[in-house]
Amino acid sequence: MKIDFVKYQGTGNDFVMLDNMSGEYDSLTTQQVQFLCDRKLGIGADGLIKLSVDDSADFYVDYFNADGSKSFCGNGARCSIHFANAIGLIDSKTRFNAIDGIHHGEIEDGLVRLEMLDVDKITHIEDDFFVDTGSPHYVRRTDGNDDDIVTFGKKIRYSESFKKEGVNVNYLIENSKSRVRVETYERGVEDETLSCGTGVTACGLIQMSKYPEIDRLEVETKGGTLYVEATQNSNGGFENIWLIGPATSVFHGTIKL
């Protein structure tokens, strides 16, 4: 099989993007996804995304982690919006479907805005937090002097509580009320990534729950800067959640399987 692909990155979170609107890549296997994402033997990426036909929306974002497992990916969804615009599927606004449901998105002033699903609650686990933002996230506030995120991430991800389904693990470092730094260990990649959109969103909501007067947050990751906007409701949950940042086409090519 010949694969025509475009390599994308969103603040360092990188993806193999496939136009699957004709269904030609429906038969990709888990092993083939793993090969395409392999940084030594394949193209190399944190994940692979197929844009496919969806009767209820402009397209379906079919996201695979580097190990072939499926989840929702915030940066991947943002890159998908940019890719859909580049191949003529949409103009500046879209309504698309994904594993966790319908999302809206738009391209504005060179940035891609992704509307996340509402979050009903933030769960406390002793002094830490758990938030599901389309993917599950464990978050610890830190001053930056803890173990590196890979060591800590593996400890939590493979603990008795999470080893079966897996969990993403984050450090949240507060620089100011409206500006934080986030480091993320991602399940499925099983390593630190330069950025994680759902992790940034989870940490952003935790910061906003601490400072209810904040409705827009700047988030620094190792791959660049993202922004989170949200409205906190009277029940302690969040709605009108937006993840905002750049999405960049890096290169395109062809590879044979």
N, C-alpha and C positions, 0 to 999 in steps of 0.2 A: 504494500500500500504506500502511495506517495502522500505525504502530509505537507500541505501549504500552511505556514503559520506566520504569526506576527508575535514578536517578543515585546511585552509591555512591562513597565514598572510604575508603581505608585509609591512614592517615598521609599524606594529601595525594596519593596515587596514585589517580587517579579513573577511573571506568568507567561505561559505559552498560550496564545489566543488562537482559537480555531473558528472559522466561519462554517457552522454546521447547519445552515438554514436549508440546505438541500438534503441533509441526512447522511452525507457521505462518510461521516465519522461516527455514526451510531454504534458501530461494532468495535470500537476501541476497547481493549481489555485492560484490566488492572495492571498487568505486567507491562503493557505498551505505554500506559500513562507513566508508570514508574521509570521506564527507559527514557521517555521524552523529557522528564524532569531531572534526570540524572546529570549532575554537573561535570562528570568525567566522561561518560559514554554517550550522552544524549545532548539535548539543547541546553538544559539546565534551568531550573525554576523552582520557586516555592510551591507552585501549583499549576494546574492546567485548566483552562476554561473553554467550554464549547458554547457558542451562541446557537440555540436551536429554536425551531418553530414552537410557538405556544398560542393556542387558540384564544386565550383570555388576555393576552398582552402583546406587546411589540415583539418580544422574544423571551426565551428562557435562558437564564444563566446557570449552566451545569458545571459546578465547580468541583475539582478533585484536588485534594492535597497531594504532595509529592509522593506519598506512599500509596496513593490510589483511593484513599477513603474520601467520603463526601462531607461537606459542611457548607455553611455560608461564610463568605469572605468579603469584608467591607472594602478593602483596597481592590480586590479582584472585581467586585461589582462596579466600583468607580472606573476601573480600567475598561470594563465591559461597555459602559456607557460611551466612553470615548471611542472605543473600537466600533461600536454600532453606528456612531455618527460617521466615522471614517469610511465605512463600507456602504454608507447610504441607507441604512435601516431606519434611522431617525434623524430629526433635525436637532434642535437644542434641548428638547424635553422628551422624556420617555416614561412609560409605565411598563415594567417588566416583572417577570415571575422568577422565583428562586426557591431553593429547598425550604426556606422558612416562610414563604408567602410573597405577596405582591409588594413591590417597592416602586417609588418614584425617583426620578433623577433628572438633573439638568446640567448643562454646561454654561457657565456664566463667568465672564471676565477671565477666561483662561483656566478656571478651576472647575473641577467636577464635584457637584453637590449630590449626595446620596441620602435619601430619606430612609432612616432605619425604622424598624417596627417599634411600637411602644414597649416600654419596659415597666412591668407592674411593680417590681420590688427589687431592693438590694438586700441580700441576705448576709448577716454577720456570722462569721465562723471564728469564734473567739475574737481576736483583735484584727482579723483579716475580713475579706469580703468575697462574695460570690455574686456574679451578675451574668445573666444570659442575654446577649445582644445579637442573637442569631447563631452564635457559637458560645459555649460556656467559658467563663473566665474567672479565675481565682486571682485576687489582687491583694498585694501587701503594700502598705505605705512604708517607705523607707527613707533614710537620709542619704542613701547611696553608699553606705559603708558595709552592707550585708554581703553574703556570698554572691558570686557572680550569678546572673540570672539562669544560666544553663544548669549549674549545680542545684540551685534552689528549685528551678522548674522541674527537673527530673524527680526530685524528692517529693514534690506535691503530685505531679502527674502520675507517678507510679505508686502512690500511697494506696492503702486499702480502700479509701473513699472514692478514688477516681481512676484506678488502673484499668477497670473494665471498659468504660466509655471514653476515658481520657478527658483532659481539661487543659486549656491554655492558662499559662501562669504569667503574671505581670508584676513588675515593680512600679509603683507610683511615687514619684519624687516631686514634691511641691516646691516650685520656685517662687510663686506668689499666688494670690487668690485665683487669678485668671490665667496663670501660665504654669504648666507642669511638664515633667519629662517622664516618658514611659519606656520601659524595656519589657520585651515579651519573649517567652519560650512558647512555641506553637506545637501542639499535638499534630500528628500527621507529617510535619516536617521533622519533629523531634530534635529541634535545635532552636537557637535564637534566630529571629528574623529581624531585618533592619527596621521593619515597621509592621504593625498589625492593626487594620482598621477597626475590627470589632473589639480588640483590646484597648485601643485608644478611646473608643466610644465608652466602653465599660469604665475605664479610669476617669474619663471626663464626667460621667454621671455621678461617680463616687465623690469627685471634687465638688460638683455642684450641690450634692446633698449636704456637704459640709458648709458650703457658702451659698445659701438659697438665693441671694441677690445676684449671683452670676448666671447669665444665660448664654454666654459665649466664652469659649475657652481655647487658648492656644496650647497645642500639645507638640512638644519636641520629641522626635524619635531619632534613632541613629541614621535613618534614611532621609530625614527632612521634617518639615513642619506640616501638621494637620490642624484643623479646627473642628470643634464640636459645638453645636448649638442645640438647646433643648429647653423645654418648659416643664417644670415640676408641678405635678398636680397635688390636690389636697390629701391624697392617700399615700403620698411618698413615692409614687411612681413618676415616670417621665413620658412625655409625648412630644410630638413635633421635633423629633430627634434628627439632626442632620450631621453627616460626616463630610467634611469639605477638604479638598486638597488637589494637588496636581496628579495627572495621569499622562504618561509619556510612552510613545511608540519608540522602541529602541532599535530594532531591526526586523527584517522579514526574511524568510527563506523557505527552503524545501528540504525535507528529510524523508528517507525511505525506511519503512519498517519491514 
